[in-house]
Amino acid sequence: ILCSKSENARLVVQIDNAKLAADDFRTKYQTELSLRQLVEADINGLRRILDELTLCKSDLEAQVESLKEELLCLKQNHEQEVNTLRCQLGDRLNVEVDAAPTVDLNRVLNETRCQYEALVDTNRREVEEWFTTQTEELNKQVVSSSEQLQNYQAEIIELRRTVNALEIELQAQHNLRNSLENTLTESEARYSSQLSQVQCLITNVESQLSEIRADLERQNQEYQVLLDVRARLECEINTYRGLLESEDCKLPCNPCATTNACDKPIGPCVTNPCITRSRCGPCNTFGC
């Protein structure tokens, strides 16, 4: 019985441990699932940011193209204006050379052209630097986003593996718990039948012990009755012995010589009648 109780207690402890482990795995699974959802949300946000950056990059490229076209148009307009001015001032320059040789229109035009070209080059360099800076920043953001995306994808794969492993282990724990519960049920059924058998044996033994106690009490009572009877008989025997001894003392010394009841005298009564106390022949009397 003690072994069965200890076995049942051990199985109950194992079942409780299995339930606690299953709860822990369920909690871990919920935590990993929430982390996975957060990571997926972050990935979706990064994808939206990547799409926005791609659109921004496309817009910047379009702006750069438009600026290039505008710069080209400015160059063409500048060249056209310079050519127009040259055409308009060509004859006048020849005339004015003779009239006023101190004015150098070519130098003025060259200076103006140099100023426009310097301004155009400055604007072009600024635009190119701005475009290069924005492109580098976008490339860095794209690379960082790609790396983060790869890291998140690797984490998602690892989390999926962990979740699968946890699900497998949880299923194994469920199977173990079911097996332990079945074993506990079988053990309880088996030990309950054995316990009922032992209880029946105990009941039979107790009934037998009750019968034995009753028999012992009855025999004890009978023994006490026999002891009382023996005591009374011993008392009566002592009383009769005392009476017989007193009667023997009252009888004559030669009873066989005075009576005619004895057809034939007995030896001890004639020769030495006082040696023993015994019956003398058929007269049934006691000698002295």
DONU-185534 format. One record per residue (C-alpha): y, x, z; residue in three letters. Coordinates in nm, 4 decimals. Example, Ala and Ser with C-alpha at 12.3 -4.5 7.8 and 13.67 -1.06 7.14 Angstrom:
residues 2
<node><Y>-0.4500</Y><X>1.2300</X><Z>0.7800</Z><rest>ALA</rest></node>
<node><Y>-0.1060</Y><X>1.3670</X><Z>0.7140</Z><rest>SER</rest></node>
END
This chain:
residues 288
<node><Y>0.0000</Y><X>0.0000</X><Z>0.0000</Z><rest>ILE</rest></node>
<node><Y>0.2381</Y><X>0.2823</X><Z>0.0899</Z><rest>LEU</rest></node>
<node><Y>0.1581</Y><X>0.4601</X><Z>-0.2364</Z><rest>CYS</rest></node>
<node><Y>0.2252</Y><X>0.1423</X><Z>-0.4334</Z><rest>SER</rest></node>
<node><Y>0.5543</Y><X>0.0897</X><Z>-0.2516</Z><rest>LYS</rest></node>
<node><Y>0.6623</Y><X>0.4491</X><Z>-0.3177</Z><rest>SER</rest></node>
<node><Y>0.5588</Y><X>0.4160</X><Z>-0.6830</Z><rest>GLU</rest></node>
<node><Y>0.7564</Y><X>0.0926</X><Z>-0.7165</Z><rest>ASN</rest></node>
<node><Y>1.0580</Y><X>0.2550</X><Z>-0.5513</Z><rest>ALA</rest></node>
<node><Y>1.0323</Y><X>0.5532</X><Z>-0.7871</Z><rest>ARG</rest></node>
<node><Y>1.0119</Y><X>0.3235</X><Z>-1.0903</Z><rest>LEU</rest></node>
<node><Y>1.3103</Y><X>0.1221</X><Z>-0.9678</Z><rest>VAL</rest></node>
<node><Y>1.5089</Y><X>0.4444</X><Z>-0.9244</Z><rest>VAL</rest></node>
<node><Y>1.4117</Y><X>0.5569</X><Z>-1.2746</Z><rest>GLN</rest></node>
<node><Y>1.5165</Y><X>0.2204</X><Z>-1.4188</Z><rest>ILE</rest></node>
<node><Y>1.8501</Y><X>0.2393</X><Z>-1.2364</Z><rest>ASP</rest></node>
<node><Y>1.9027</Y><X>0.5934</X><Z>-1.3650</Z><rest>ASN</rest></node>
<node><Y>1.8187</Y><X>0.4782</X><Z>-1.7176</Z><rest>ALA</rest></node>
<node><Y>2.0662</Y><X>0.1898</X><Z>-1.6859</Z><rest>LYS</rest></node>
<node><Y>2.3376</Y><X>0.4261</X><Z>-1.5593</Z><rest>LEU</rest></node>
<node><Y>2.2667</Y><X>0.6691</X><Z>-1.8438</Z><rest>ALA</rest></node>
<node><Y>2.2822</Y><X>0.3814</X><Z>-2.0945</Z><rest>ALA</rest></node>
<node><Y>2.6153</Y><X>0.2693</X><Z>-1.9487</Z><rest>ASP</rest></node>
<node><Y>2.7471</Y><X>0.6261</X><Z>-1.9713</Z><rest>ASP</rest></node>
<node><Y>2.6365</Y><X>0.6546</X><Z>-2.3326</Z><rest>PHE</rest></node>
<node><Y>2.7902</Y><X>0.3159</X><Z>-2.4081</Z><rest>ARG</rest></node>
<node><Y>3.1188</Y><X>0.4312</X><Z>-2.2520</Z><rest>THR</rest></node>
<node><Y>3.1048</Y><X>0.7559</X><Z>-2.4490</Z><rest>LYS</rest></node>
<node><Y>3.0313</Y><X>0.5583</X><Z>-2.7644</Z><rest>TYR</rest></node>
<node><Y>3.3310</Y><X>0.3310</X><Z>-2.7042</Z><rest>GLN</rest></node>
<node><Y>3.5513</Y><X>0.6355</X><Z>-2.6369</Z><rest>THR</rest></node>
<node><Y>3.4325</Y><X>0.8140</X><Z>-2.9504</Z><rest>GLU</rest></node>
<node><Y>3.4775</Y><X>0.4932</X><Z>-3.1495</Z><rest>LEU</rest></node>
<node><Y>3.8361</Y><X>0.4556</X><Z>-3.0269</Z><rest>SER</rest></node>
<node><Y>3.9025</Y><X>0.8229</X><Z>-3.1092</Z><rest>LEU</rest></node>
<node><Y>3.7552</Y><X>0.7684</X><Z>-3.4533</Z><rest>ARG</rest></node>
<node><Y>3.9804</Y><X>0.4676</X><Z>-3.5089</Z><rest>GLN</rest></node>
<node><Y>4.2836</Y><X>0.6692</X><Z>-3.3957</Z><rest>LEU</rest></node>
<node><Y>4.1897</Y><X>0.9545</X><Z>-3.6289</Z><rest>VAL</rest></node>
<node><Y>4.1416</Y><X>0.7138</X><Z>-3.9186</Z><rest>GLU</rest></node>
<node><Y>4.4813</Y><X>0.5591</X><Z>-3.8419</Z><rest>ALA</rest></node>
<node><Y>4.6376</Y><X>0.9078</X><Z>-3.8380</Z><rest>ASP</rest></node>
<node><Y>4.4669</Y><X>0.9893</X><Z>-4.1670</Z><rest>ILE</rest></node>
<node><Y>4.5981</Y><X>0.6682</X><Z>-4.3219</Z><rest>ASN</rest></node>
<node><Y>4.9470</Y><X>0.7558</X><Z>-4.1941</Z><rest>GLY</rest></node>
<node><Y>4.9174</Y><X>1.1065</X><Z>-4.3385</Z><rest>LEU</rest></node>
<node><Y>4.8005</Y><X>0.9609</X><Z>-4.6678</Z><rest>ARG</rest></node>
<node><Y>5.1066</Y><X>0.7368</X><Z>-4.6755</Z><rest>ARG</rest></node>
<node><Y>5.3250</Y><X>1.0380</X><Z>-4.5909</Z><rest>ILE</rest></node>
<node><Y>5.1501</Y><X>1.2349</X><Z>-4.8662</Z><rest>LEU</rest></node>
<node><Y>5.2151</Y><X>0.9528</X><Z>-5.1115</Z><rest>ASP</rest></node>
<node><Y>5.5796</Y><X>0.9420</X><Z>-5.0032</Z><rest>GLU</rest></node>
<node><Y>5.6074</Y><X>1.3190</X><Z>-5.0409</Z><rest>LEU</rest></node>
<node><Y>5.4478</Y><X>1.2965</X><Z>-5.3841</Z><rest>THR</rest></node>
<node><Y>5.7004</Y><X>1.0308</X><Z>-5.4845</Z><rest>LEU</rest></node>
<node><Y>5.9817</Y><X>1.2408</X><Z>-5.3373</Z><rest>CYS</rest></node>
<node><Y>5.8552</Y><X>1.5421</X><Z>-5.5286</Z><rest>LYS</rest></node>
<node><Y>5.8475</Y><X>1.3377</X><Z>-5.8476</Z><rest>SER</rest></node>
<node><Y>6.2023</Y><X>1.2181</X><Z>-5.7796</Z><rest>ASP</rest></node>
<node><Y>6.3201</Y><X>1.5728</X><Z>-5.7143</Z><rest>LEU</rest></node>
<node><Y>6.1534</Y><X>1.6952</X><Z>-6.0304</Z><rest>GLU</rest></node>
<node><Y>6.3213</Y><X>1.4141</X><Z>-6.2211</Z><rest>ALA</rest></node>
<node><Y>6.6548</Y><X>1.5069</X><Z>-6.0619</Z><rest>GLN</rest></node>
<node><Y>6.6008</Y><X>1.8714</X><Z>-6.1559</Z><rest>VAL</rest></node>
<node><Y>6.5223</Y><X>1.7696</X><Z>-6.5124</Z><rest>GLU</rest></node>
<node><Y>6.8312</Y><X>1.5510</X><Z>-6.5228</Z><rest>SER</rest></node>
<node><Y>7.0393</Y><X>1.8351</X><Z>-6.3789</Z><rest>LEU</rest></node>
<node><Y>6.8977</Y><X>2.0707</X><Z>-6.6395</Z><rest>LYS</rest></node>
<node><Y>6.9795</Y><X>1.8201</X><Z>-6.9101</Z><rest>GLU</rest></node>
<node><Y>7.3273</Y><X>1.7738</X><Z>-6.7620</Z><rest>GLU</rest></node>
<node><Y>7.3724</Y><X>2.1511</X><Z>-6.7494</Z><rest>LEU</rest></node>
<node><Y>7.2617</Y><X>2.1758</X><Z>-7.1098</Z><rest>LEU</rest></node>
<node><Y>7.5017</Y><X>1.8983</X><Z>-7.2027</Z><rest>CYS</rest></node>
<node><Y>7.7813</Y><X>2.0749</X><Z>-7.0164</Z><rest>LEU</rest></node>
<node><Y>7.7036</Y><X>2.3967</X><Z>-7.2009</Z><rest>LYS</rest></node>
<node><Y>7.7020</Y><X>2.2144</X><Z>-7.5317</Z><rest>GLN</rest></node>
<node><Y>8.0258</Y><X>2.0330</X><Z>-7.4480</Z><rest>ASN</rest></node>
<node><Y>8.1795</Y><X>2.3593</X><Z>-7.3358</Z><rest>HIS</rest></node>
<node><Y>8.0773</Y><X>2.5313</X><Z>-7.6551</Z><rest>GLU</rest></node>
<node><Y>8.2081</Y><X>2.2390</X><Z>-7.8581</Z><rest>GLN</rest></node>
<node><Y>8.5379</Y><X>2.2448</X><Z>-7.6711</Z><rest>GLU</rest></node>
<node><Y>8.5618</Y><X>2.6215</X><Z>-7.7131</Z><rest>VAL</rest></node>
<node><Y>8.4890</Y><X>2.5912</X><Z>-8.0827</Z><rest>ASN</rest></node>
<node><Y>8.7379</Y><X>2.3081</X><Z>-8.1135</Z><rest>THR</rest></node>
<node><Y>9.0031</Y><X>2.5096</X><Z>-7.9356</Z><rest>LEU</rest></node>
<node><Y>8.9270</Y><X>2.8074</X><Z>-8.1536</Z><rest>ARG</rest></node>
<node><Y>8.9536</Y><X>2.5955</X><Z>-8.4642</Z><rest>CYS</rest></node>
<node><Y>9.2771</Y><X>2.4358</X><Z>-8.3442</Z><rest>GLN</rest></node>
<node><Y>9.4343</Y><X>2.7624</X><Z>-8.2332</Z><rest>LEU</rest></node>
<node><Y>9.3007</Y><X>2.9854</X><Z>-8.5088</Z><rest>GLY</rest></node>
<node><Y>9.5937</Y><X>2.9489</X><Z>-8.7514</Z><rest>ASP</rest></node>
<node><Y>9.8458</Y><X>2.9238</X><Z>-8.4715</Z><rest>ARG</rest></node>
<node><Y>9.7091</Y><X>3.2396</X><Z>-8.3227</Z><rest>LEU</rest></node>
<node><Y>9.7636</Y><X>3.4228</X><Z>-8.6455</Z><rest>ASN</rest></node>
<node><Y>10.1150</Y><X>3.2874</X><Z>-8.6698</Z><rest>VAL</rest></node>
<node><Y>10.1967</Y><X>3.3449</X><Z>-8.3110</Z><rest>GLU</rest></node>
<node><Y>10.0631</Y><X>3.6941</X><Z>-8.3287</Z><rest>VAL</rest></node>
<node><Y>10.3428</Y><X>3.7772</X><Z>-8.5552</Z><rest>ASP</rest></node>
<node><Y>10.5879</Y><X>3.5750</X><Z>-8.3496</Z><rest>ALA</rest></node>
<node><Y>10.4779</Y><X>3.6617</X><Z>-7.9967</Z><rest>ALA</rest></node>
<node><Y>10.2328</Y><X>3.9455</X><Z>-7.9795</Z><rest>PRO</rest></node>
<node><Y>10.2483</Y><X>3.9526</X><Z>-7.6001</Z><rest>THR</rest></node>
<node><Y>10.0269</Y><X>3.6355</X><Z>-7.5605</Z><rest>VAL</rest></node>
<node><Y>9.6491</Y><X>3.7062</X><Z>-7.5787</Z><rest>ASP</rest></node>
<node><Y>9.4757</Y><X>3.3718</X><Z>-7.6283</Z><rest>LEU</rest></node>
<node><Y>9.1369</Y><X>3.5320</X><Z>-7.6739</Z><rest>ASN</rest></node>
<node><Y>9.1648</Y><X>3.6856</X><Z>-7.3317</Z><rest>ARG</rest></node>
<node><Y>9.2663</Y><X>3.3502</X><Z>-7.1864</Z><rest>VAL</rest></node>
<node><Y>8.9759</Y><X>3.1811</X><Z>-7.3610</Z><rest>LEU</rest></node>
<node><Y>8.7382</Y><X>3.4519</X><Z>-7.2471</Z><rest>ASN</rest></node>
<node><Y>8.8616</Y><X>3.4164</X><Z>-6.8916</Z><rest>GLU</rest></node>
<node><Y>8.8270</Y><X>3.0412</X><Z>-6.9106</Z><rest>THR</rest></node>
<node><Y>8.4829</Y><X>3.0780</X><Z>-7.0626</Z><rest>ARG</rest></node>
<node><Y>8.3855</Y><X>3.3293</X><Z>-6.7922</Z><rest>CYS</rest></node>
<node><Y>8.5093</Y><X>3.0933</X><Z>-6.5229</Z><rest>GLN</rest></node>
<node><Y>8.3116</Y><X>2.8018</X><Z>-6.6683</Z><rest>TYR</rest></node>
<node><Y>8.0058</Y><X>3.0192</X><Z>-6.7139</Z><rest>GLU</rest></node>
<node><Y>8.0381</Y><X>3.1526</X><Z>-6.3575</Z><rest>ALA</rest></node>
<node><Y>8.0784</Y><X>2.7971</X><Z>-6.2293</Z><rest>LEU</rest></node>
<node><Y>7.7809</Y><X>2.6830</X><Z>-6.4347</Z><rest>VAL</rest></node>
<node><Y>7.5731</Y><X>2.9787</X><Z>-6.3168</Z><rest>ASP</rest></node>
<node><Y>7.6716</Y><X>2.9107</X><Z>-5.9563</Z><rest>THR</rest></node>
<node><Y>7.5814</Y><X>2.5436</X><Z>-5.9883</Z><rest>ASN</rest></node>
<node><Y>7.2592</Y><X>2.6338</X><Z>-6.1649</Z><rest>ARG</rest></node>
<node><Y>7.1647</Y><X>2.8887</X><Z>-5.8966</Z><rest>ARG</rest></node>
<node><Y>7.2480</Y><X>2.6417</X><Z>-5.6203</Z><rest>GLU</rest></node>
<node><Y>7.0446</Y><X>2.3718</X><Z>-5.7893</Z><rest>VAL</rest></node>
<node><Y>6.7575</Y><X>2.6117</X><Z>-5.8527</Z><rest>GLU</rest></node>
<node><Y>6.7681</Y><X>2.7381</X><Z>-5.4940</Z><rest>GLU</rest></node>
<node><Y>6.7808</Y><X>2.3834</X><Z>-5.3615</Z><rest>TRP</rest></node>
<node><Y>6.4980</Y><X>2.2832</X><Z>-5.5913</Z><rest>PHE</rest></node>
<node><Y>6.2959</Y><X>2.5912</X><Z>-5.4920</Z><rest>THR</rest></node>
<node><Y>6.3572</Y><X>2.5253</X><Z>-5.1225</Z><rest>THR</rest></node>
<node><Y>6.2624</Y><X>2.1606</X><Z>-5.1526</Z><rest>GLN</rest></node>
<node><Y>5.9587</Y><X>2.2494</X><Z>-5.3612</Z><rest>THR</rest></node>
<node><Y>5.8441</Y><X>2.5099</X><Z>-5.1098</Z><rest>GLU</rest></node>
<node><Y>5.8938</Y><X>2.2684</X><Z>-4.8227</Z><rest>GLU</rest></node>
<node><Y>5.7049</Y><X>2.0005</X><Z>-5.0107</Z><rest>LEU</rest></node>
<node><Y>5.4279</Y><X>2.2463</X><Z>-5.0947</Z><rest>ASN</rest></node>
<node><Y>5.4098</Y><X>2.3534</X><Z>-4.7311</Z><rest>LYS</rest></node>
<node><Y>5.3986</Y><X>1.9918</X><Z>-4.6202</Z><rest>GLN</rest></node>
<node><Y>5.1345</Y><X>1.9145</X><Z>-4.8803</Z><rest>VAL</rest></node>
<node><Y>4.9269</Y><X>2.2175</X><Z>-4.7747</Z><rest>VAL</rest></node>
<node><Y>4.9674</Y><X>2.1287</X><Z>-4.4076</Z><rest>SER</rest></node>
<node><Y>4.8810</Y><X>1.7675</X><Z>-4.4794</Z><rest>SER</rest></node>
<node><Y>4.5802</Y><X>1.8781</X><Z>-4.6835</Z><rest>SER</rest></node>
<node><Y>4.4653</Y><X>2.1066</X><Z>-4.4034</Z><rest>GLU</rest></node>
<node><Y>4.5159</Y><X>1.8329</X><Z>-4.1466</Z><rest>GLN</rest></node>
<node><Y>4.3339</Y><X>1.5915</X><Z>-4.3743</Z><rest>LEU</rest></node>
<node><Y>4.0432</Y><X>1.8333</X><Z>-4.4084</Z><rest>GLN</rest></node>
<node><Y>4.0413</Y><X>1.8896</X><Z>-4.0330</Z><rest>ASN</rest></node>
<node><Y>4.0467</Y><X>1.5164</X><Z>-3.9703</Z><rest>TYR</rest></node>
<node><Y>3.7699</Y><X>1.4643</X><Z>-4.2232</Z><rest>GLN</rest></node>
<node><Y>3.5642</Y><X>1.7366</X><Z>-4.0537</Z><rest>ALA</rest></node>
<node><Y>3.6343</Y><X>1.5752</X><Z>-3.7160</Z><rest>GLU</rest></node>
<node><Y>3.5342</Y><X>1.2362</X><Z>-3.8549</Z><rest>ILE</rest></node>
<node><Y>3.2097</Y><X>1.3821</X><Z>-3.9894</Z><rest>ILE</rest></node>
<node><Y>3.1433</Y><X>1.5502</X><Z>-3.6552</Z><rest>GLU</rest></node>
<node><Y>3.2277</Y><X>1.2293</X><Z>-3.4690</Z><rest>LEU</rest></node>
<node><Y>2.9971</Y><X>1.0333</X><Z>-3.6976</Z><rest>ARG</rest></node>
<node><Y>2.7193</Y><X>1.2804</X><Z>-3.6246</Z><rest>ARG</rest></node>
<node><Y>2.7941</Y><X>1.2528</X><Z>-3.2539</Z><rest>THR</rest></node>
<node><Y>2.7961</Y><X>0.8736</X><Z>-3.2755</Z><rest>VAL</rest></node>
<node><Y>2.4656</Y><X>0.8757</X><Z>-3.4636</Z><rest>ASN</rest></node>
<node><Y>2.3151</Y><X>1.1129</X><Z>-3.2078</Z><rest>ALA</rest></node>
<node><Y>2.4461</Y><X>0.8959</X><Z>-2.9241</Z><rest>LEU</rest></node>
<node><Y>2.3090</Y><X>0.5828</X><Z>-3.0898</Z><rest>GLU</rest></node>
<node><Y>1.9706</Y><X>0.7504</X><Z>-3.1310</Z><rest>ILE</rest></node>
<node><Y>1.9754</Y><X>0.8683</X><Z>-2.7698</Z><rest>GLU</rest></node>
<node><Y>2.0896</Y><X>0.5238</X><Z>-2.6554</Z><rest>LEU</rest></node>
<node><Y>1.8029</Y><X>0.3640</X><Z>-2.8473</Z><rest>GLN</rest></node>
<node><Y>1.5651</Y><X>0.6146</X><Z>-2.6885</Z><rest>ALA</rest></node>
<node><Y>1.7033</Y><X>0.5267</X><Z>-2.3450</Z><rest>GLN</rest></node>
<node><Y>1.6595</Y><X>0.1552</X><Z>-2.4233</Z><rest>HIS</rest></node>
<node><Y>1.3010</Y><X>0.2200</X><Z>-2.5281</Z><rest>ASN</rest></node>
<node><Y>1.2436</Y><X>0.4266</X><Z>-2.2140</Z><rest>LEU</rest></node>
<node><Y>1.3926</Y><X>0.1522</X><Z>-1.9995</Z><rest>ARG</rest></node>
<node><Y>1.1749</Y><X>-0.1112</X><Z>-2.1686</Z><rest>ASN</rest></node>
<node><Y>0.8703</Y><X>0.1100</X><Z>-2.1222</Z><rest>SER</rest></node>
<node><Y>0.9556</Y><X>0.1659</X><Z>-1.7565</Z><rest>LEU</rest></node>
<node><Y>1.0128</Y><X>-0.2058</X><Z>-1.7059</Z><rest>GLU</rest></node>
<node><Y>0.6766</Y><X>-0.2822</X><Z>-1.8670</Z><rest>ASN</rest></node>
<node><Y>0.5122</Y><X>-0.0151</X><Z>-1.6526</Z><rest>THR</rest></node>
<node><Y>0.6822</Y><X>-0.1577</X><Z>-1.3453</Z><rest>LEU</rest></node>
<node><Y>0.5657</Y><X>-0.5085</X><Z>-1.4339</Z><rest>THR</rest></node>
<node><Y>0.2104</Y><X>-0.3881</X><Z>-1.4885</Z><rest>GLU</rest></node>
<node><Y>0.2203</Y><X>-0.1868</X><Z>-1.1670</Z><rest>SER</rest></node>
<node><Y>0.3564</Y><X>-0.4829</X><Z>-0.9731</Z><rest>GLU</rest></node>
<node><Y>0.0870</Y><X>-0.7097</X><Z>-1.1167</Z><rest>ALA</rest></node>
<node><Y>-0.1872</Y><X>-0.4552</X><Z>-1.0478</Z><rest>ARG</rest></node>
<node><Y>-0.0661</Y><X>-0.3722</X><Z>-0.6992</Z><rest>TYR</rest></node>
<node><Y>-0.0066</Y><X>-0.7385</X><Z>-0.6193</Z><rest>SER</rest></node>
<node><Y>-0.3696</Y><X>-0.8150</X><Z>-0.7090</Z><rest>SER</rest></node>
<node><Y>-0.4845</Y><X>-0.5161</X><Z>-0.5051</Z><rest>GLN</rest></node>
<node><Y>-0.2567</Y><X>-0.6237</X><Z>-0.2229</Z><rest>LEU</rest></node>
<node><Y>-0.4010</Y><X>-0.9754</X><Z>-0.2321</Z><rest>SER</rest></node>
<node><Y>-0.7517</Y><X>-0.8290</X><Z>-0.2213</Z><rest>GLN</rest></node>
<node><Y>-0.6573</Y><X>-0.6036</X><Z>0.0690</Z><rest>VAL</rest></node>
<node><Y>-0.4930</Y><X>-0.9010</X><Z>0.2387</Z><rest>GLN</rest></node>
<node><Y>-0.8135</Y><X>-1.1008</X><Z>0.1963</Z><rest>CYS</rest></node>
<node><Y>-1.0123</Y><X>-0.8113</X><Z>0.3413</Z><rest>LEU</rest></node>
<node><Y>-0.7684</Y><X>-0.7874</X><Z>0.6310</Z><rest>ILE</rest></node>
<node><Y>-0.8000</Y><X>-1.1623</X><Z>0.6885</Z><rest>THR</rest></node>
<node><Y>-1.1807</Y><X>-1.1388</X><Z>0.6832</Z><rest>ASN</rest></node>
<node><Y>-1.1781</Y><X>-0.8413</X><Z>0.9191</Z><rest>VAL</rest></node>
<node><Y>-0.9389</Y><X>-1.0209</X><Z>1.1523</Z><rest>GLU</rest></node>
<node><Y>-1.1630</Y><X>-1.3291</X><Z>1.1506</Z><rest>SER</rest></node>
<node><Y>-1.4645</Y><X>-1.1074</X><Z>1.2206</Z><rest>GLN</rest></node>
<node><Y>-1.2731</Y><X>-0.9356</X><Z>1.4999</Z><rest>LEU</rest></node>
<node><Y>-1.1832</Y><X>-1.2764</X><Z>1.6422</Z><rest>SER</rest></node>
<node><Y>-1.5489</Y><X>-1.3779</X><Z>1.6305</Z><rest>GLU</rest></node>
<node><Y>-1.6509</Y><X>-1.0480</X><Z>1.7911</Z><rest>ILE</rest></node>
<node><Y>-1.3896</Y><X>-1.0952</X><Z>2.0634</Z><rest>ARG</rest></node>
<node><Y>-1.5162</Y><X>-1.4497</X><Z>2.1215</Z><rest>ALA</rest></node>
<node><Y>-1.8760</Y><X>-1.3217</X><Z>2.1370</Z><rest>ASP</rest></node>
<node><Y>-1.7720</Y><X>-1.0458</X><Z>2.3766</Z><rest>LEU</rest></node>
<node><Y>-1.5906</Y><X>-1.2935</X><Z>2.5979</Z><rest>GLU</rest></node>
<node><Y>-1.8913</Y><X>-1.5283</X><Z>2.5913</Z><rest>ARG</rest></node>
<node><Y>-2.1313</Y><X>-1.2426</X><Z>2.6673</Z><rest>GLN</rest></node>
<node><Y>-1.8967</Y><X>-1.1247</X><Z>2.9428</Z><rest>ASN</rest></node>
<node><Y>-1.8987</Y><X>-1.4733</X><Z>3.0910</Z><rest>GLN</rest></node>
<node><Y>-2.2786</Y><X>-1.4878</X><Z>3.0632</Z><rest>GLU</rest></node>
<node><Y>-2.2997</Y><X>-1.1421</X><Z>3.2223</Z><rest>TYR</rest></node>
<node><Y>-2.0777</Y><X>-1.2574</X><Z>3.5068</Z><rest>GLN</rest></node>
<node><Y>-2.2981</Y><X>-1.5651</X><Z>3.5481</Z><rest>VAL</rest></node>
<node><Y>-2.6086</Y><X>-1.3444</X><Z>3.5503</Z><rest>LEU</rest></node>
<node><Y>-2.4450</Y><X>-1.1129</X><Z>3.8038</Z><rest>LEU</rest></node>
<node><Y>-2.3673</Y><X>-1.4136</X><Z>4.0228</Z><rest>ASP</rest></node>
<node><Y>-2.7260</Y><X>-1.5386</X><Z>3.9853</Z><rest>VAL</rest></node>
<node><Y>-2.8581</Y><X>-1.1918</X><Z>4.0636</Z><rest>ARG</rest></node>
<node><Y>-2.6374</Y><X>-1.1695</X><Z>4.3711</Z><rest>ALA</rest></node>
<node><Y>-2.7553</Y><X>-1.5106</X><Z>4.4891</Z><rest>ARG</rest></node>
<node><Y>-3.1186</Y><X>-1.4176</X><Z>4.4209</Z><rest>LEU</rest></node>
<node><Y>-3.0810</Y><X>-1.0891</X><Z>4.6057</Z><rest>GLU</rest></node>
<node><Y>-2.9236</Y><X>-1.2757</X><Z>4.8924</Z><rest>CYS</rest></node>
<node><Y>-3.2086</Y><X>-1.5296</X><Z>4.8937</Z><rest>GLU</rest></node>
<node><Y>-3.4667</Y><X>-1.2487</X><Z>4.8675</Z><rest>ILE</rest></node>
<node><Y>-3.3117</Y><X>-1.0740</X><Z>5.1646</Z><rest>ASN</rest></node>
<node><Y>-3.3087</Y><X>-1.4021</X><Z>5.3523</Z><rest>THR</rest></node>
<node><Y>-3.6755</Y><X>-1.4696</X><Z>5.2700</Z><rest>TYR</rest></node>
<node><Y>-3.7673</Y><X>-1.1137</X><Z>5.3588</Z><rest>ARG</rest></node>
<node><Y>-3.5996</Y><X>-1.1523</X><Z>5.6950</Z><rest>GLY</rest></node>
<node><Y>-3.7789</Y><X>-1.4806</X><Z>5.7523</Z><rest>LEU</rest></node>
<node><Y>-4.1144</Y><X>-1.3315</X><Z>5.6516</Z><rest>LEU</rest></node>
<node><Y>-4.0664</Y><X>-1.0352</X><Z>5.8774</Z><rest>GLU</rest></node>
<node><Y>-3.9811</Y><X>-1.2625</X><Z>6.1661</Z><rest>SER</rest></node>
<node><Y>-4.2905</Y><X>-1.4779</X><Z>6.0939</Z><rest>GLU</rest></node>
<node><Y>-4.5114</Y><X>-1.1685</X><Z>6.0702</Z><rest>ASP</rest></node>
<node><Y>-4.4022</Y><X>-1.0604</X><Z>6.4111</Z><rest>CYS</rest></node>
<node><Y>-4.5014</Y><X>-1.3999</X><Z>6.5559</Z><rest>LYS</rest></node>
<node><Y>-4.8634</Y><X>-1.3967</X><Z>6.4143</Z><rest>LEU</rest></node>
<node><Y>-5.1675</Y><X>-1.2556</X><Z>6.6268</Z><rest>PRO</rest></node>
<node><Y>-5.3023</Y><X>-0.9066</X><Z>6.5610</Z><rest>CYS</rest></node>
<node><Y>-5.6552</Y><X>-1.0187</X><Z>6.4427</Z><rest>ASN</rest></node>
<node><Y>-5.6193</Y><X>-1.3417</X><Z>6.2621</Z><rest>PRO</rest></node>
<node><Y>-5.9441</Y><X>-1.2988</X><Z>6.0716</Z><rest>CYS</rest></node>
<node><Y>-6.1593</Y><X>-1.2951</X><Z>6.3953</Z><rest>ALA</rest></node>
<node><Y>-6.0318</Y><X>-1.6299</X><Z>6.5250</Z><rest>THR</rest></node>
<node><Y>-6.0504</Y><X>-1.8267</X><Z>6.2049</Z><rest>THR</rest></node>
<node><Y>-6.3586</Y><X>-1.9451</X><Z>6.0215</Z><rest>ASN</rest></node>
<node><Y>-6.1911</Y><X>-1.9847</X><Z>5.6926</Z><rest>ALA</rest></node>
<node><Y>-6.2971</Y><X>-1.6402</X><Z>5.5797</Z><rest>CYS</rest></node>
<node><Y>-6.6615</Y><X>-1.6454</X><Z>5.4698</Z><rest>ASP</rest></node>
<node><Y>-6.6685</Y><X>-1.2698</X><Z>5.4568</Z><rest>LYS</rest></node>
<node><Y>-6.4442</Y><X>-1.0401</X><Z>5.6572</Z><rest>PRO</rest></node>
<node><Y>-6.2217</Y><X>-0.7995</X><Z>5.4709</Z><rest>ILE</rest></node>
<node><Y>-6.2396</Y><X>-0.4318</X><Z>5.5621</Z><rest>GLY</rest></node>
<node><Y>-5.8810</Y><X>-0.3589</X><Z>5.6481</Z><rest>PRO</rest></node>
<node><Y>-5.8490</Y><X>-0.6635</X><Z>5.8684</Z><rest>CYS</rest></node>
<node><Y>-6.1508</Y><X>-0.5582</X><Z>6.0863</Z><rest>VAL</rest></node>
<node><Y>-6.1279</Y><X>-0.1834</X><Z>6.1043</Z><rest>THR</rest></node>
<node><Y>-5.7527</Y><X>-0.1329</X><Z>6.1081</Z><rest>ASN</rest></node>
<node><Y>-5.5689</Y><X>-0.4574</X><Z>6.0662</Z><rest>PRO</rest></node>
<node><Y>-5.2266</Y><X>-0.3145</X><Z>6.1501</Z><rest>CYS</rest></node>
<node><Y>-5.2139</Y><X>-0.0519</X><Z>5.8756</Z><rest>ILE</rest></node>
<node><Y>-5.0726</Y><X>-0.2683</X><Z>5.5877</Z><rest>THR</rest></node>
<node><Y>-4.9149</Y><X>-0.6046</X><Z>5.5459</Z><rest>ARG</rest></node>
<node><Y>-5.1312</Y><X>-0.7671</X><Z>5.2879</Z><rest>SER</rest></node>
<node><Y>-5.3171</Y><X>-1.0863</X><Z>5.2351</Z><rest>ARG</rest></node>
<node><Y>-5.6659</Y><X>-1.0887</X><Z>5.3908</Z><rest>CYS</rest></node>
<node><Y>-5.9130</Y><X>-1.2256</X><Z>5.1441</Z><rest>GLY</rest></node>
<node><Y>-5.9248</Y><X>-1.5928</X><Z>5.0602</Z><rest>PRO</rest></node>
<node><Y>-5.7600</Y><X>-1.7022</X><Z>5.3875</Z><rest>CYS</rest></node>
<node><Y>-5.4190</Y><X>-1.6159</X><Z>5.2397</Z><rest>ASN</rest></node>
<node><Y>-5.2807</Y><X>-1.4924</X><Z>5.5677</Z><rest>THR</rest></node>
<node><Y>-5.0910</Y><X>-1.1730</X><Z>5.6412</Z><rest>PHE</rest></node>
<node><Y>-5.2360</Y><X>-0.8992</X><Z>5.8624</Z><rest>GLY</rest></node>
<node><Y>-5.0466</Y><X>-0.7223</X><Z>6.1422</Z><rest>CYS</rest></node>
END
